[in-house]
Amino acid sequence: MTEPEFDTSIVERVPARVGILGNPSDGYGGRTLAMTISEFEATVTLEPHDRLEIEPADGGRGWVSVRELVADIDRHGYGDGRNLLAAAVRTFFDVVAVDGGRSKTDGSKEDPIGVRSLSLLKDSNEAVSDSIGNSIDFEASSFRLTYETTIPRQVGLAGSSALIIACLRCLCRHTSTELPSDILATIALRVETEQLGITAGLQDRVVQSFGGLVAMDFGQMTTDPRFGVAVGRYTQLDPGNLPPLFVSYRAEAAEHSDVYHRELRRKYDNGDATTRDTLRQLAALVVEGEAALRWGDSEKLAQLIGKNMRLRRSLAPLSEQQLELVDAATGLDAQSTFTGSGGAIVGAYRDDDHFDLVSSTLDRLGAFTLKLR
């Protein structure tokens, strides 16, 4: 066995995110407004090891019984953190190994993820080129990746993309590779869409790569000349003018986001006029939301959140379990919408008394509710 080429651990943490407006138009040339939240996060650690291993930090919890295993697979699928991180390493290898459009792995002239990163990066940043070329042979390197997360699984808080971005950042630091946030987001998306065959959009990866509150416009994608990947127009905004927000979720309402997105993609690709018009309306909400932020109109933003949900529920079938929280909050004049595709909602409240009323009502439905800082 070869000895590790480094002697320090690398730790990266990426927070959960909530989609506020426009979701899921990001996959259809639309716009979204989303922000990261510090209440939940995913952590990936890369440390020296004589073999390449990927393991949960707690060693894996296992299952109490076959019944629990079956229920877990039915709700979350077979994918787990190991698969996500393995796909991230495989994709990062393609990024690092591509030279002049030719991959070292199979000799193909095709750039497997649309990223001619090293050949272009070497032209624009000689220091990074020297670091990658001289300090480490990524293909021959080995290390242990461990991961843990406090982000509830499959409830629409972007736990999978958080793990992938944390992993990619570890690998960037390990190889002294510089990847701008917009490029990192595109690579993270391709980990899931190309390596794992998951239908997804850029929103989660963009906001988690940049952090904070981000307005995203995917209507006019441009090709970054350094890396050859398409990026949108991303603007970081001041969250100070947002209304007070809460998040509420039920673990038993979890559903793999691919279920919802595949049905939506099918309708869109079949040219369904209602679906396409609804996606355009969702994107337009973000323009209104940015204006409301500039004017400090938190009441307008709360109204837009409610309208976002009304449009969204017309796009594709949603489970009654998931809609129950939205309807309960809306009935208490707390406008809310799904944070993503799953069992979590984000909503606006007026004051502490209003939050207490909303929280106690949702808690009786088996939800966990908390204020966002």
N, C-alpha and C positions, 0 to 999 in steps of 0.2 A: 504494500500500500504506500502511496505517495503522501508526504507530509503536507499539511495545509500551507498555502503561500502567504498567509497573513495571520495575525495573532490578536485581532480585536473584533469584538462583536459590533454589529450594526443593527440598530433598532429604528423602525419607522412606524408611526401611528397615523391613521387616517380616520376622520370622523364620519359618522352617518350623515345622510342628507335628507332634506324634505323638499319635495317639489311643491311650489306654491301656485304657479300659474303656467298654463300652456301645455303641460304634460298630458298626453304623450306625443305632441306634434313634432318633437325633436327628430324623430325618425322619418319625417315626411317633409323636410324643408321648412319647418315651422320655427317657433320661438318658445322659449321657456324661461321661467324665473324660479330659481331654487337657491337653497342655502345649506351649508353644513351646520351641524349641531354638535355641541361638545358633550352632550349627555351620553352618547354611545360612541365607541370607536373600535377599530380593528388594529391589531398590532402584529407585525411580522418582525422576527429577529433572524439575522443571518450571522452565523458564527463559525469559527474554524472547525473543520472535521475532515477525517481522512476518506470519507465517502459522502456522496451527495444523498442527503436524506431530507424528507419533508414530513413533519409530524406536528400534531396539535401540541400546544405547550403543556397540556395536562395529561398527555399520553393517550387520550381518547377515553371517553366515558363509557362506551359500550351501551348495551341495552339491558333492561331488566328482564325482558322476555321476548319471545318471537312476536307476540302481539304488538309490543312497543316498536320493534324493528319494522314491522309491516306498516304501522301507522306513520312512522317517521318517513319511510320511503314514499308512501302514498301522498304525504303532504309536501315533502321537500325534494323528492327525486333521489337518484343515486349519487348525484354530485356532492362533493364535500370540499373542505378547504384544500385537501391534498391535490385534487384534480385542478382546482383553480390555480394554485401555486405552480403545479407542474406545467400547466398551459402557459403561465406567465414566463417561466424559465425558458420553455421551448420558443415562445415568441421573441423573447429578448435575445436568445441565441441567433434567431434569424436576423434581428436588427444588427447585432454585432458582427455576424459572419458574412453578411452581404457585402460584396466588394465589386463595385462597377456593375451592379445589377445581376451578379452571379452568386448563387448561394453555395457555400462549401459543402452543404449536406448532400445535394443531389445533382449538382452541376447544372441545374436549370437556369435559363436566362430570365426566368420570371422572378420578380421580386415578391416573395411569398406573402408579405404583409404591406406592400406598397411603401416600404420605408428603405430607401437607399442611404441609410443613416451614416455609415462610416465613410463611404466614398464622398458623400457631400459634406459630412461633418469635418473630414480631414481638410477639405478645401477652405472651410470657413473658420476653423478653430484648430490651429496647429497644436496648441497645448493639449487639448483633449485627445487629438490624434496620437501624440507621442505617448500619452498616459495609457491609452488602450493598447497601442502597439508594443510598448516596451515593458510595462509593469506587470501585466497579467495575461495569460492565455486563457480566456474564458472557457473555451471548448474543453480544455484539460483540467479546469479547476474543479474543486469539490468543496462542499460546505454543508452545514445543516441549516435548514429553514424550519423554524417553529412559528406557530401562529396561534393567536387567541383573539376572541372578539366578544364584546358586550352588546353588539348590535343584534337585536332579535332576528331570527332567521325567517326569510321569505314573507315579511310583513310590509315590504315596500320602503325600507329605509336604506337600501343600497349596500347591504352587507357584503355581497360578492365583489362588487367593484372596489369597495374599500380594501379588501384583502389583496386584490390584484394590484392596485396602485401602490399599496404599502410594499408589496413584494418587488415591483418594478423599481421603486425608489431604493430599496436595499441593493438591488443588482446594479443600479446606476452608481451608487456610492462604492460598491465593491469593485467596479471596473473604471471608476473615475470618468463616467460618461455624463455629459450634460444633455438633458432633455428638457426643453421648455415645457411649461404647463400645458399649452394647447396641443403639442405633439404627444406628450405623455398620455393625454386623454384619448387621442385617436388610437394609440398603440394598445391602451387598456381595453378599449372597445373591441379591437380585433382579437384580443385574447379570447373573448367570449364568442364572438360571431364566427371566427374562422377556425379556431382550435376546438371549441366546444359546441359549435353549432347552435348557439343560443341567440334568439331574436332579441335585439336590444337597440337602444339609441345612445347618442352621445351625452345627453344631459348629465347623468350621474357622474360619468367620468370627468366631464369638464368641471363641474362645481367642486368635486372632491380633489381635483388636481390644483385648482386655483385657491379654494377655500373661501369662506365667507358667503356673502350674498352676490349672486352672479346672474346677469341677464344674458341670454344666449340667443343669437340669431343664426339659424341654419339655412336661411333662404338664399344666400349667395356665398356658397363655399368657395374658398380660394385654395390654391395649392402652395404650400410653403416651399420656397425654392431650396431651402437647405436640406429638407428631408423627403420632399416629394409626396407629402400626404395632404389630404384636404382638411381644412379647418374652417370654422365659422367665425363670426364676430362676437367676441366675449367681453363683457364689461362688468367689472367689479363695482358694486354699489354700496352705499352706506345703509346698513339695516336699521338705523336709528329711527326712521319714519315708518317702519312696519308697525302694525297694531300688535298688542300683546298676543302671543301665540301659544298654543298648547299642542301636544302630541298625545294621541291615545291609540292603543293597539291591543289586539287579542291574539295570542299565539295560536289559538285553535282556528283562527280565520286565515292562517298562512296559506299561501298558494304560490307556486312557482310563477314568476312574472312571464315566463315564456308562454304559458297557457293563454293569457290575455293578449299578448303581443302577436302571437301567431294568428289568432282569429282576426285581429285588427288588420294585420298585413294582408290576409287573404281577401278581405272586403275591399281594401284599398287597391290591391293589384287587379281585382276584378272590375275596377272602375266605378264602384258604388258612389253615386253622386252625393248622397246624404253624408256618407263617411268623409268624403273629401271636403265638403263644405264645412262640416263640423270641425275638422282639423284646422281649417283656415280661421274659423271663429276663435278657436282656442289660442292660436298664435296671436291673433289681434288683441286678446286680453293682456298680453305681456306689454304691448305698446301703451295701453291704458294704465297698466300697473306702474310702468316706469314714470309716466307723467304724474301719477298719484304720489309716488315716492318723492319726486322733485318738489311737489307742492305740499308735502307733509300731510296728505289727506289719508289718514289711516282708516277712516270710515269707508272711503271709496275702495280701498284695498280689500277690506273685509267683504264688501259686496261682490267684488270681482272673484274672490275665493269661492263664494257660494255659486256664482255663475259658472265658474270652471267645473264644479262638480256636476251641475245640471247638464252641461254639455257632455262631460265625460261619460256619464252613465248611459248616454244614448249611443255610444260608439260600439260597444261590444258587451256581451253578457257579463254581469257581475254577480257574485254570490250574495245571497240575502244576509249572510253573516257579516259580510264586509259593509253592506249598505246600512245595516242596523245602527252602527255607530254614527254614521253621517246623519241619518234621519233623526236620531235622538238628539244630537248636538244642534241640528238645524231647528228642531222643535223648541229649543231653549234660546233661539236667536243667536247661536254661536255658529256663524258661517264656517263651513269646513269642506275639505276636499281630501282625496287620497294623497298620501305623501308620494306614492309611486304605484306599483301594482301589487297589492297585497292587503293585509288587514289593518294597516295603520292609517290614521287620518291626522291632518293638521288643521287647526281651526283658530279663529280669532275670538277673544273674549274682551269684555269691557273693563272689568276691575276684579279685585280679589273675591268679592262676594259672588260675582258672576262665574268666575272660575270654579269656586267651591261647589256651586249648584251643578255646573256641567260635569265636574269631576265625580261628584257623588252619584250622579245619574249614570254616567258611563261605567263607573266601578260596579254598579249593580248589574250591569250587563256582562261582567267578567273582564272588563278592560283595565289596563294600567294606564293612568293618565298623569302627565306631568307638564309643568310650565317649561317653556324654552327660555333660557337666559339670553 
